[in-house]
């Protein structure tokens, strides 16, 4: 079941595309295992931990907006030892909440790594086509350019089948920098994981929610700002970006939507005796 909530007058729904199994060392980067293993109790025999693939629906001003689309149902090859066997549930989970693919007006991606945009497209026979036939896909131009011309490090996760068909269908709008998508929903630059990674801020009635993308892969990485994933392309910039949004989250008592925390990935940050703590909001 999806998790419905409100931020002021804006309706939110968190749904799941499933679970991926990700190398724990890659997730926690340079942090020694003895420091992170307590936060990863379910490691399998391949030293992988289960990672949520949460997506967010925002309903504002008569528009239905989807933020991130998970891995999708195309059976995309996952880089390295990552497991994606239990993904591809997004369309069915949306339908269970009364949202058909054709009801989605806008699709947004925090970035174009396969586990955040694989569900942008679906197979029509052997051909990938837009999974949301009426939607406008609004993306950062810098991220689009990076995905279109991947380098040796990024080509395993920037997969053309997840975004080129959108351009072929003329459903793409590229933007530069911060942008208001619909009233109360803002795309905000948050570089670090990629150079043009973004987060999405929802604000209404004095309340704030932030869909953090890969600002942090696990909640403990918000508690400990030095903890940066090996998957971040710009780790030092990632740290500075985290500091900025952590300060805002604390100041505004913002609800945080974590893409990769266990479903539903909802929580808030608080401080006590100068120690920062993630408080999960249960489904």
C-alpha positions in Angstrom: 0.0 0.0 0.0 1.1 3.5 -0.7 1.7 6.1 2.1 -0.4 9.2 1.7 0.3 12.5 3.6 -0.2 16.2 3.3 2.2 19.2 3.4 -0.1 22.1 3.8 -2.5 22.0 0.9 -0.3 19.7 -1.2 -1.0 16.0 -1.3 1.9 13.5 -1.3 2.1 9.8 -1.9 5.1 7.6 -1.4 5.2 4.4 -3.4 7.9 1.8 -3.9 9.5 0.4 -7.1 11.0 -2.4 -4.9 14.3 -3.1 -3.3 17.8 -3.3 -4.8 20.8 -5.1 -3.3 23.8 -2.7 -3.3 27.5 -3.3 -2.3 27.7 -2.1 1.3 31.3 -0.8 0.9 30.2 1.3 -2.1 27.3 2.8 -0.1 29.5 3.9 2.9 32.6 4.8 0.9 35.7 5.5 3.0 34.0 4.9 6.3 35.5 1.7 7.9 33.2 -1.3 8.1 33.5 -1.5 11.9 31.8 1.9 11.9 29.0 1.2 9.5 28.1 -2.4 9.9 25.7 -1.7 12.8 23.6 0.2 10.3 23.5 -2.6 7.8 22.4 -5.7 9.7 20.9 -7.5 6.7 24.1 -7.8 4.6 24.0 -10.9 2.4 26.8 -13.3 1.5 28.0 -10.9 -1.3 28.3 -8.1 1.3 25.3 -6.3 -0.2 22.6 -4.5 1.8 19.0 -4.0 0.8 18.3 -0.5 -0.4 14.8 1.0 -0.8 13.7 2.4 -4.2 11.1 4.9 -3.1 9.3 7.4 -5.4 7.2 10.4 -4.6 3.9 11.6 -6.1 3.0 15.3 -5.6 -0.5 16.6 -6.3 -0.7 20.4 -6.6 -2.9 22.8 -8.6 -4.6 19.9 -10.4 -1.3 18.4 -11.6 0.1 14.9 -10.8 3.8 14.9 -10.6 6.1 11.9 -10.2 9.6 12.3 -8.7 12.0 9.5 -9.6 10.8 6.3 -11.3 12.9 3.6 -9.8 14.6 0.8 -11.8 11.6 0.1 -14.0 10.4 -3.2 -15.5 12.7 -3.6 -18.5 15.1 -5.9 -16.7 18.0 -3.5 -17.1 21.4 -4.9 -16.5 22.6 -3.7 -13.1 26.2 -2.6 -12.7 28.6 -4.8 -10.8 27.1 -7.2 -8.3 24.0 -5.0 -7.6 20.7 -7.0 -7.5 17.5 -5.7 -9.0 15.4 -8.8 -9.0 12.8 -7.3 -6.7 12.1 -4.1 -8.6 9.7 -2.9 -11.3 6.7 -2.5 -9.1 6.0 1.2 -9.6 3.3 1.1 -12.2 1.3 -1.5 -10.3 1.7 0.3 -7.0 0.5 3.5 -8.5 -2.5 1.7 -10.0 -3.3 0.3 -6.6 -3.6 3.9 -5.4 -5.8 4.9 -8.3 -3.1 6.5 -10.4 -2.8 5.3 -14.0 0.3 5.9 -16.1 -1.7 8.3 -18.3 -2.8 10.3 -15.2 0.8 11.5 -14.6 1.3 15.1 -16.0 5.0 15.6 -15.1 7.9 13.2 -14.4 11.0 14.5 -12.6 14.3 12.8 -11.9 16.8 13.8 -9.2 19.4 12.5 -11.6 19.6 9.9 -14.4 21.3 6.9 -12.8 19.4 3.8 -13.7 17.8 3.2 -10.3 16.2 6.7 -10.4 15.0 6.8 -14.0 14.7 3.2 -15.2 10.9 3.5 -14.9 10.8 6.5 -17.2 10.4 4.1 -20.0 8.8 0.7 -20.6 9.0 -1.9 -23.3 6.6 -1.9 -26.3 7.6 -5.2 -27.7 11.4 -4.9 -27.8 11.4 -1.1 -28.0 11.6 1.2 -25.0 9.0 4.0 -25.0 7.9 6.6 -22.5 6.1 4.8 -19.6 4.0 7.8 -18.9 2.5 8.7 -22.3 1.0 12.1 -21.4 3.8 13.3 -19.2 6.3 16.1 -19.7 9.7 14.9 -18.4 11.5 17.9 -16.9 15.2 17.4 -16.4 18.4 19.3 -15.8 20.3 20.0 -19.0 23.7 19.4 -17.3 22.5 16.0 -16.1 21.1 15.2 -19.6 24.4 16.1 -21.2 26.4 14.0 -18.6 24.1 11.0 -19.2 24.3 11.4 -23.0 28.1 11.4 -22.9 29.1 9.1 -20.1 32.7 8.5 -19.1 34.5 5.4 -18.0 33.1 5.7 -14.5 29.5 6.6 -15.3 28.6 4.6 -18.4 27.5 1.6 -16.4 24.7 3.5 -14.7 23.7 6.1 -17.4 21.7 3.8 -19.7 20.4 5.4 -22.9 17.2 3.3 -22.9 16.0 5.2 -19.9 16.0 8.7 -21.4 16.7 8.8 -25.1 13.2 7.5 -26.0 11.7 10.5 -24.1 13.5 12.8 -26.5 12.4 10.8 -29.5 8.8 11.2 -28.3 9.3 14.9 -27.8 8.3 14.7 -24.2 11.5 16.3 -22.7 11.9 19.8 -21.3 15.5 20.7 -20.2 16.0 23.4 -17.6 19.0 25.2 -16.2 19.3 25.5 -12.4 16.5 25.9 -9.9 13.0 25.9 -11.2 9.4 26.0 -9.9 7.6 22.9 -11.4 4.1 23.6 -10.1 3.0 25.9 -7.3 4.6 24.7 -4.1 7.1 22.3 -5.7 10.6 23.5 -6.5 13.6 21.8 -8.2 16.7 22.9 -6.4 20.3 22.2 -7.4 22.1 19.9 -5.0 25.4 18.8 -6.6 27.7 16.1 -5.3 26.3 12.7 -6.2 26.5 14.0 -9.7 27.4 17.5 -10.9 23.8 18.4 -11.7 21.9 16.3 -9.1 18.8 18.0 -7.7 16.4 17.7 -4.8 12.7 18.7 -4.7 11.3 21.0 -2.1 7.6 21.0 -1.3 6.3 24.0 0.7 2.7 24.8 1.6 1.0 26.3 4.7 4.3 26.9 6.5 5.2 23.2 6.2 8.2 21.8 4.2 9.1 18.4 2.7 12.3 17.7 0.8 12.8 14.7 -1.5 16.5 14.3 -1.0 17.4 12.0 -3.9 21.0 10.8 -3.2 21.9 13.7 -0.9 22.4 10.7 1.3 22.0 7.0 0.5 21.2 6.1 4.1 19.8 8.2 7.0 23.0 7.8 9.1 24.8 9.8 6.4 22.6 12.8 7.4 23.5 12.3 11.0 27.3 12.1 10.1 28.1 14.6 7.4 31.5 13.1 6.7 29.9 9.8 5.6 29.9 10.1 1.8 29.1 7.2 -0.6 31.8 6.0 -2.9 29.1 6.5 -5.6 29.3 10.3 -5.2 31.1 11.8 -8.2 32.1 15.0 -6.3 32.5 13.9 -2.6 33.7 17.2 -1.2 31.0 19.1 -2.9 28.5 16.5 -1.7 29.6 17.2 1.9 29.0 21.0 1.5 25.7 20.4 -0.2 24.6 18.1 2.7 25.5 20.7 5.2 23.3 23.3 3.5 20.2 21.1 3.3 20.7 19.7 6.8 20.7 23.2 8.2 17.5 23.9 6.3 15.9 20.7 7.3 16.6 21.4 11.0 15.5 25.1 10.8 12.2 24.3 9.0 11.6 21.0 10.8 11.2 19.6 7.2 9.9 16.2 6.4 12.6 14.3 4.5 11.8 11.8 1.8 14.7 9.4 1.4 14.8 7.5 -1.9 17.0 4.7 -0.6 16.0 4.3 3.1 13.6 1.4 3.9 10.1 2.2 2.7 8.5 4.7 3.1 11.8 6.5 3.7 10.2 9.3 5.7 11.9 11.1 8.6 13.0 14.3 10.3 16.3 15.4 11.7 16.6 16.7 15.3 19.5 17.7 17.5 20.0 16.9 21.1 23.2 17.7 23.0 24.7 18.8 19.7 24.1 15.3 18.2 22.0 15.0 15.1 19.5 12.2 14.9 17.2 10.8 12.2 13.7 10.1 13.4 11.8 7.8 11.1 8.1 8.5 10.3 6.4 5.1 10.1 4.1 4.1 7.3 
